[in-house]
Amino acid sequence: MKKRYIFLILLLTFGLLAGCGAKDDSKTNQNGDNTKTEQAESTTAAFPVKIKDAVDQEVVIDKKPERIVSLIPSNTEIAFALGLGDEIVGVSDFDNYPEEALEKEKIGSMDFNVEKIISLKPDLVLAHASGAHNSEAGLQQLRDAGITVLVVNDAENFEDVYDSIKMIGKATGEQAKAQSLIDDMKTKIEKIREKTAKIQDKKKVYIEISAPDIYAAGKNTFMDEMLQIIQAENVVTEEGWPKIEPEAIIAANPDVIITTYGSYTEGAVEQVLSREGWEQVKAVKNSQVVDVNSDMVTRSGPRLAEGVEEIAKAVYPEIFQ
């Protein structure tokens, strides 16, 4: 009897231990599932959202968009950077970054194909203020078809770009990723700013955006802001993108000339170096003419931070090896 009693106690003990172990495992699995559920619920809880867009429309988005069409490359780059590549079903003809964008359905350019967009059945179209007025009728057709249209602001400086990222992040339920992306951009730019903070002798820079009709980057442009960040002086004092007379650049005598059209114009740098009358311009004389990727320095998206670095390398190669 005593042996049987001891045996029963041992069985009960092992049963309790096994039960505790199973209970703990169940608790662990339940916690893992709970984390996923909480994340999904958190995203769901972010909706519906109301956003005042760039044309003062109050846009209501009821749930997280699952099918997105982007009408401009900058919106597309922001959306991909927010991890929305799978949700994007259509992009403009000009979209070339990231590579995945090349595989998406094309919906036209500034004159986008309304029927094509509707056929893709998007629940969100990311439009842009730069073309909203010229395509107002097309955007209204999309709204009339029951598609939510969000017009993103036409960014003119870095703060505006951050606002664009925040707007798209809010519209797609990716606010945390949007803030992380902004913080990452600011960190990259601040590191570049720190490297050039002690520069006393600022270099004079001329940024040319097209030729043979010469247009340049003037004041209140992204490239002008980039030059300010790296402690360089823009020799073009007009606002925006003025047409420039060659004599004005010869007189300004820049230390560095940057071109931004080498990706679609053969021998952009060589053209500048061989210009008649420019032989004594410091940048030409010292072969300080550099071409940079146009999209990185003009497209109002996440790669602008990389664009600052490209400009910095061109102007101060001795610092940015």
C-alpha positions as CSV (number, residue, x, y, z in Angstrom):
1,M,0.0,0.0,0.0
2,K,2.8,2.4,0.9
3,K,4.6,1.8,-2.4
4,R,1.3,2.2,-4.3
5,Y,0.7,5.5,-2.4
6,I,4.2,6.8,-3.3
7,F,3.7,5.9,-6.9
8,L,0.4,7.8,-7.1
9,I,2.1,10.9,-5.6
10,L,4.8,10.7,-8.2
11,L,2.3,10.4,-11.0
12,L,0.4,13.4,-9.7
13,T,3.6,15.4,-9.4
14,F,4.7,14.7,-13.0
15,G,1.2,15.4,-14.2
16,L,1.2,18.8,-12.5
17,L,4.7,19.6,-13.9
18,A,3.7,18.6,-17.4
19,G,0.5,20.6,-17.1
20,C,2.5,23.7,-16.0
21,G,4.9,23.2,-18.9
22,A,2.1,23.0,-21.4
23,K,0.4,25.9,-19.8
24,D,3.7,28.0,-20.1
25,D,4.1,26.9,-23.7
26,S,0.5,27.9,-24.4
27,K,1.2,31.2,-22.7
28,T,4.3,31.8,-24.9
29,N,2.5,31.0,-28.1
30,Q,-0.4,33.1,-27.0
31,N,1.9,36.0,-26.3
32,G,3.4,35.6,-29.8
33,D,0.0,35.6,-31.4
34,N,-1.1,38.5,-29.2
35,T,1.8,40.6,-30.4
36,K,0.8,40.1,-34.1
37,T,-2.8,40.7,-33.2
38,E,-2.0,43.9,-31.3
39,Q,0.1,45.2,-34.2
40,A,-2.8,44.5,-36.6
41,E,-5.3,46.1,-34.3
42,S,-3.0,49.1,-33.8
43,T,-2.9,49.7,-37.6
44,T,-6.7,49.2,-37.8
45,A,-7.2,51.5,-34.9
46,A,-5.4,54.3,-36.9
47,F,-8.4,54.4,-39.3
48,P,-10.5,56.1,-40.3
49,V,-8.2,59.2,-40.8
50,K,-9.0,62.7,-42.0
51,I,-6.3,64.6,-43.9
52,K,-6.4,68.1,-45.3
53,D,-4.5,67.7,-48.6
54,A,-2.5,70.2,-50.7
55,V,-5.6,71.5,-52.5
56,D,-7.6,72.0,-49.2
57,Q,-9.7,68.9,-49.7
58,E,-10.6,67.0,-46.5
59,V,-9.8,63.5,-47.5
60,V,-11.3,60.7,-45.4
61,I,-9.6,57.2,-45.5
62,D,-11.7,54.6,-43.9
63,K,-9.2,51.7,-43.8
64,K,-5.6,50.9,-44.6
65,P,-5.2,51.1,-48.4
66,E,-4.5,47.8,-50.0
67,R,-4.1,49.0,-53.6
68,I,-2.3,52.3,-54.3
69,V,-1.6,54.2,-57.6
70,S,1.0,56.9,-57.6
71,L,1.0,59.7,-60.2
72,I,4.5,61.0,-59.6
73,P,8.0,59.5,-58.9
74,S,8.5,61.3,-55.6
75,N,5.3,59.8,-54.1
76,T,6.3,56.4,-55.4
77,E,9.8,56.6,-53.8
78,I,8.2,57.7,-50.5
79,A,5.7,54.8,-50.6
80,F,8.3,52.2,-51.3
81,A,10.5,53.6,-48.5
82,L,7.5,53.1,-46.2
83,G,7.4,49.4,-47.2
84,L,4.4,49.7,-49.4
85,G,5.8,48.1,-52.5
86,D,3.3,45.2,-52.5
87,E,0.4,47.7,-52.2
88,I,1.5,49.8,-55.2
89,V,-0.4,48.6,-58.3
90,G,0.3,51.5,-60.7
91,V,2.9,54.2,-61.3
92,S,3.7,57.0,-63.8
93,D,5.8,56.5,-66.9
94,F,8.6,58.4,-65.3
95,D,9.0,56.2,-62.2
96,N,12.4,54.5,-62.3
97,Y,13.3,54.0,-58.6
98,P,13.5,51.6,-56.9
99,E,13.8,48.9,-59.5
100,E,10.6,47.3,-58.4
101,A,8.8,50.4,-59.6
102,L,9.7,49.5,-63.2
103,E,7.7,46.3,-62.9
104,K,4.5,48.1,-61.9
105,E,1.6,48.9,-64.3
106,K,2.1,52.3,-66.1
107,I,-0.7,54.8,-66.0
108,G,0.7,57.6,-68.2
109,S,2.6,60.8,-67.3
110,M,1.2,64.2,-66.5
111,D,-1.8,63.3,-68.7
112,F,-2.6,60.1,-66.8
113,N,-5.0,57.5,-68.2
114,V,-8.1,57.7,-66.0
115,E,-9.6,54.5,-67.5
116,K,-6.4,52.6,-66.8
117,I,-6.3,53.8,-63.2
118,I,-9.9,52.8,-62.6
119,S,-9.2,49.3,-64.1
120,L,-6.5,48.8,-61.5
121,K,-9.2,49.2,-58.7
122,P,-7.1,51.3,-56.3
123,D,-8.5,52.4,-53.0
124,L,-6.0,55.3,-52.9
125,V,-4.5,57.5,-55.6
126,L,-1.5,59.6,-54.5
127,A,-1.6,62.7,-56.7
128,H,0.7,65.8,-56.5
129,A,0.1,69.5,-56.2
130,S,2.5,70.2,-59.0
131,G,0.1,68.8,-61.5
132,A,-3.2,68.9,-59.7
133,H,-4.5,72.1,-61.3
134,N,-3.7,70.9,-64.9
135,S,-5.4,67.5,-64.2
136,E,-8.3,68.6,-62.1
137,A,-10.9,67.1,-64.4
138,G,-9.1,63.7,-64.3
139,L,-8.8,63.7,-60.6
140,Q,-12.5,64.5,-60.2
141,Q,-13.3,61.6,-62.5
142,L,-11.4,59.3,-60.1
143,R,-13.3,60.7,-57.2
144,D,-16.6,60.2,-59.0
145,A,-15.6,56.6,-59.5
146,G,-15.4,56.2,-55.8
147,I,-11.6,56.2,-55.5
148,T,-10.0,58.2,-52.7
149,V,-7.6,60.8,-54.1
150,L,-4.9,62.5,-51.9
151,V,-3.0,65.4,-53.4
152,V,0.4,65.6,-51.8
153,N,2.1,69.0,-51.3
154,D,4.6,70.3,-53.8
155,A,7.7,70.4,-51.6
156,E,10.1,73.3,-52.1
157,N,12.5,72.5,-49.2
158,F,13.4,69.7,-46.8
159,E,10.7,70.6,-44.2
160,D,8.1,70.3,-47.0
161,V,9.5,66.9,-47.9
162,Y,9.1,65.8,-44.3
163,D,5.5,67.0,-44.5
164,S,5.0,64.9,-47.6
165,I,6.3,61.8,-45.9
166,K,4.1,62.4,-42.9
167,M,1.0,62.8,-45.1
168,I,1.6,59.6,-47.0
169,G,2.5,57.8,-43.8
170,K,-0.8,58.9,-42.2
171,A,-2.8,58.0,-45.2
172,T,-1.4,54.5,-45.4
173,G,-1.2,53.6,-41.7
174,E,2.6,53.8,-41.7
175,Q,3.1,56.8,-39.4
176,A,5.8,55.2,-37.3
177,K,7.8,54.2,-40.4
178,A,7.3,57.7,-41.8
179,Q,8.8,59.3,-38.6
180,S,11.7,56.8,-38.7
181,L,12.4,57.7,-42.3
182,I,12.4,61.4,-41.5
183,D,14.7,60.9,-38.5
184,D,17.1,58.8,-40.7
185,M,17.2,61.6,-43.3
186,K,17.9,64.3,-40.7
187,T,20.7,62.2,-39.1
188,K,22.4,61.8,-42.5
189,I,22.2,65.5,-43.3
190,E,23.4,66.5,-39.8
191,K,26.5,64.3,-40.2
192,I,27.3,66.0,-43.5
193,R,26.7,69.4,-41.9
194,E,29.1,68.6,-39.0
195,K,31.8,67.6,-41.5
196,T,31.7,71.0,-43.2
197,A,30.9,73.2,-40.2
198,K,34.4,74.5,-39.8
199,I,34.9,75.5,-43.4
200,Q,36.0,79.1,-43.5
201,D,36.8,79.6,-47.2
202,K,33.5,78.7,-48.9
203,K,33.7,77.5,-52.4
204,K,31.6,79.2,-55.1
205,V,29.4,76.7,-57.0
206,Y,27.4,76.9,-60.2
207,I,24.7,74.1,-60.7
208,E,23.6,73.7,-64.3
209,I,20.4,71.7,-64.9
210,S,20.1,71.8,-68.7
211,A,22.0,72.7,-71.9
212,P,22.5,74.0,-74.6
213,D,19.8,76.4,-73.4
214,I,21.4,77.0,-70.1
215,Y,19.2,76.8,-67.0
216,A,20.5,76.8,-63.5
217,A,19.5,76.1,-59.9
218,G,18.9,79.5,-58.2
219,K,17.7,80.5,-54.8
220,N,15.0,78.7,-52.9
221,T,15.6,75.4,-54.6
222,F,16.6,72.0,-53.1
223,M,20.1,72.4,-54.6
224,D,20.5,75.9,-53.1
225,E,19.6,74.5,-49.7
226,M,22.1,71.7,-50.2
227,L,24.8,74.2,-50.9
228,Q,23.9,76.1,-47.7
229,I,24.1,72.8,-45.7
230,I,27.6,72.1,-46.9
231,Q,28.9,75.6,-46.5
232,A,29.1,76.5,-50.2
233,E,28.0,79.6,-52.1
234,N,25.6,79.5,-55.0
235,V,26.8,82.0,-57.7
236,V,23.2,82.2,-59.1
237,T,21.3,84.8,-57.2
238,E,18.0,84.7,-59.1
239,E,15.0,82.7,-57.7
240,G,14.1,79.3,-58.9
241,W,15.4,77.9,-62.2
242,P,16.5,80.9,-64.3
243,K,17.8,80.9,-67.8
244,I,21.5,81.9,-67.6
245,E,23.7,83.9,-70.0
246,P,27.2,82.3,-70.3
247,E,28.8,85.7,-69.7
248,A,27.2,85.8,-66.2
249,I,28.9,82.5,-65.2
250,I,32.2,83.6,-66.6
251,A,32.0,86.7,-64.6
252,A,31.0,84.8,-61.4
253,N,34.0,82.5,-61.9
254,P,32.8,79.5,-59.8
255,D,35.3,77.1,-58.2
256,V,33.1,74.1,-59.0
257,I,30.5,73.5,-61.7
258,I,27.9,70.7,-61.2
259,T,25.7,69.4,-64.0
260,T,22.6,67.3,-63.4
261,Y,21.7,66.1,-66.9
262,G,24.5,63.6,-67.6
263,S,22.1,60.6,-67.4
264,Y,20.2,61.7,-70.5
265,T,22.8,64.0,-72.3
266,E,26.0,62.4,-73.6
267,G,29.2,64.0,-72.5
268,A,27.6,66.7,-70.2
269,V,30.9,67.4,-68.4
270,E,32.9,67.4,-71.6
271,Q,30.5,70.0,-73.1
272,V,31.1,72.4,-70.2
273,L,34.9,71.9,-70.3
274,S,35.0,72.6,-74.0
275,R,32.9,75.8,-74.0
276,E,34.4,78.7,-75.9
277,G,35.3,81.5,-73.5
278,W,35.1,79.4,-70.4
279,E,38.8,78.4,-70.4
280,Q,39.7,80.8,-67.5
281,V,36.8,79.9,-65.3
282,K,38.4,78.3,-62.2
283,A,36.2,75.2,-62.3
284,V,37.0,74.6,-66.0
285,K,40.7,75.5,-65.6
286,N,41.1,73.1,-62.6
287,S,38.8,70.4,-64.1
288,Q,36.3,70.8,-61.2
289,V,33.2,70.0,-63.3
290,V,31.1,67.1,-61.9
291,D,27.9,65.5,-63.0
292,V,25.5,64.2,-60.3
293,N,22.3,62.1,-60.5
294,S,19.4,64.5,-61.2
295,D,16.8,62.5,-59.4
296,M,18.8,62.5,-56.2
297,V,19.0,66.3,-56.0
298,T,15.6,67.4,-57.5
299,R,13.1,64.6,-56.6
300,S,11.3,65.5,-53.4
301,G,11.7,62.1,-51.7
302,P,13.9,60.2,-49.3
303,R,17.0,60.2,-51.6
304,L,17.5,63.9,-51.1
305,A,19.6,63.1,-48.1
306,E,21.9,61.1,-50.4
307,G,21.7,64.0,-52.9
308,V,23.3,66.3,-50.2
309,E,26.2,63.9,-49.9
310,E,26.6,63.7,-53.7
311,I,26.8,67.5,-53.9
312,A,29.2,67.6,-50.9
313,K,31.5,65.1,-52.6
314,A,31.5,67.2,-55.8
315,V,32.3,70.4,-54.0
316,Y,34.6,69.3,-51.2
317,P,36.2,66.0,-52.4
318,E,39.1,66.6,-50.0
319,I,36.6,66.2,-47.1
320,F,34.3,63.6,-48.5
321,Q,36.6,60.9,-49.7
